[in-house]
Amino acid sequence: MHDLYPTRKGTEPDVRDRQDPVIYSRWSEDAPLTQEEYRSYEDKGFLFLPGLFKADELQILLDESKRLRTSKDALEDETLITEPNSGDVRSIFALHRQSAIMHRLASDERLAGLARFLLGDDVYIHQSRLNFKPGFRGKEFYWHSDFETWHAEDGMPRMRALSMSLLLTDNEPHNGPLMLMPGSHKRFVGTVGETPEDNYKSSLKVQETGTPDDESLTRLYDDFGLETPTGPAGSLLIFDCNTMHGSASNISPMARSNAFFVFNAVSNKLVAPFSAGTPRPEFVGARKHVDTVEVIERNAKPLAA
């Protein structure tokens, strides 16, 4: 397969224009987004929808996230990722496979239905996780494009995937919220440095391989700027697979927790990695668990079911 987005292969960064659409469906009156929201996502590469989930739904999700974090022995091998120094929970992967409630959340029309519209195809879950950034000790996630890693290490061929992060706690400017560069999704930054063997074991704690160089990041910032969507628990952040993003450490007393789902088009299933010797494990990039998500209407089945 011809590689449209080479990365980790040369001695200099390779910055090139995006070769794929951002949205794969035309807007119409019955679309799940307003025309303004549609255009904003296409232009910026992300969209923030405040207050999408109600307090009673959030309580169910918070209780379930607490259960998962305190049931470490029951989790699948390797799916629990801890902070490099404190040992605090950083992420729990394969979220939708280890929790019926989180599986129901991923299938909700407010997530899966919107993903199916934006990607113009049936979708499956490429990756899911609970991100937990504890107060005082929650470490940063350095600047990166998810697609660069998914392309290089998982073998995702094209930019036909997106992430959805449901805020389970308030995201404030001072507790390490996600920062994004609006418009950066229209450029791909191929990085320098070969992929180490079993890179995922260290990158899920502290990402180094696949992160852009300072000059490329500065150029993106100069061209596109930076935005930090913040808001109350229950809000949904949607961002394109190639949007440059990262988050600072959390030294406030307020923990930050998000349920995170990556939807990939079924027509964009993984092939051999483009810049790694072997694919990452299933819990990071799905190859076997690629069942099409059956979209559930929000009122048809409660989250607790």
URFENZI-V160060 format. One line per field, one symbol per residue. ss: DSSP state (H for helix, E for strand, - for the rest). psi: psi as a letter, one per 40 degrees, with the letter a starting at -180 (. if undefined). burial: 1 if it has 9 or more other ideal C-beta (glycine too) atoms within 8 Angstrom, else 0. Layout:
# URFENZI-V160060
ss = ???
psi = ???
burial = ???
This chain:
# URFENZI-V160060
ss = -------------EEEE-----------------HHHHHHHHHH-EEEE-----HHHHHHHHHHHHHHH--HHH-----EEE------EEEEE-HHHH-HHHHHHHHEHHHHHHHHHHH---EEEEEEEEEEE----E--EEEE-HHHHHHHHH------EEEEEEE---E------EEE---HHHEEEE---------HHHH----------HHHHHHHHHHH--E---E----EEEEE----EEE--E-----EEEEEEEEEEHHH---------------------------E---------
psi = hhheghifeaeiighiiieiidheiiiideieiiddddddddddeihhhifdiidddddddddddddddefdeeiiheehhiidddeihdihifdeeehdddddddeidecdddddddefiiiihdiiihhhgiidehiihihihdddddddddfhdigfiiihhhheihhideffihhihheeeeihhhiihihihfdddddedhhdhehiiddddddddddeahighiaiieihhhiidehhiiiiiheiehihhihhhhhiidefiiaiidfidiiiidedhhddgfhhhhhhidedhide.
burial = 00001111000011100100011110000010100011011001111110011000110111011001100000100011111000011111111111101111111111111111111110111111111111101110010111111111111100111111111111110011111111111111111000100011011110101111000110111001011110100111111111111110010101111111111111011100111100110111111010001011000000100
